[in-house]
Amino acid sequence: MTRVECAARALCRFNKIPEDTKFEGRPMWESYIDEATAVLAALDTAKDVTDG
């Protein structure tokens, strides 16, 4: 499982939505990929700033 998938699944759970429920033929967690990517990018940026 990638970091993005893990984060997207966590967002589903946070919103009380079953991760693998199908929505338009795809697992619901895939609907959260954009949000998960944004959160992970922010965390990576924050890490770079504190490490610098």
KAPEUR-V160025 format. One record per residue. N is the residue number from 0. PSI is psi in whole degrees, 0 to 359 (none if undefined). OMEGA is omega in degrees with one decimal (NA if undefined). NEAR is the number of other C-alpha atoms within 8 Angstrom. Layout:
n = {N/N}
psi = {PSI/PSI}
omega = {OMEGA/OMEGA}
near = {NEAR/NEAR}
This chain:
n = {0/1/2/3/4/5/6/7/8/9/10/11/12/13/14/15/16/17/18/19/20/21/22/23/24/25/26/27/28/29/30/31/32/33/34/35/36/37/38/39/40/41/42/43/44/45/46/47/48/49/50/51}
psi = {131/167/321/315/316/315/318/320/321/321/322/310/318/322/9/40/127/126/320/7/136/134/116/40/2/155/143/327/333/341/345/10/316/314/317/319/319/317/315/322/319/319/319/320/316/321/318/320/317/334/337/none}
omega = {179.2/176.2/-179.2/178.7/179.8/179.4/179.5/177.0/178.1/177.2/175.4/-179.3/179.0/-179.7/178.3/177.9/177.9/-173.6/-172.7/174.1/-178.2/174.8/-175.5/174.9/-178.5/177.8/-175.4/-177.9/-179.5/176.8/-177.3/-176.9/-179.1/179.8/179.9/178.9/179.8/179.5/-180.0/177.7/178.5/178.5/178.4/177.9/179.6/178.8/179.5/-178.4/-177.5/178.9/-171.0/NA}
near = {4/5/7/10/12/9/10/15/11/8/11/14/10/7/6/6/9/8/10/7/9/8/7/4/5/8/11/14/13/9/8/12/11/7/8/13/9/8/8/11/8/8/8/8/8/8/8/8/7/6/5/4}
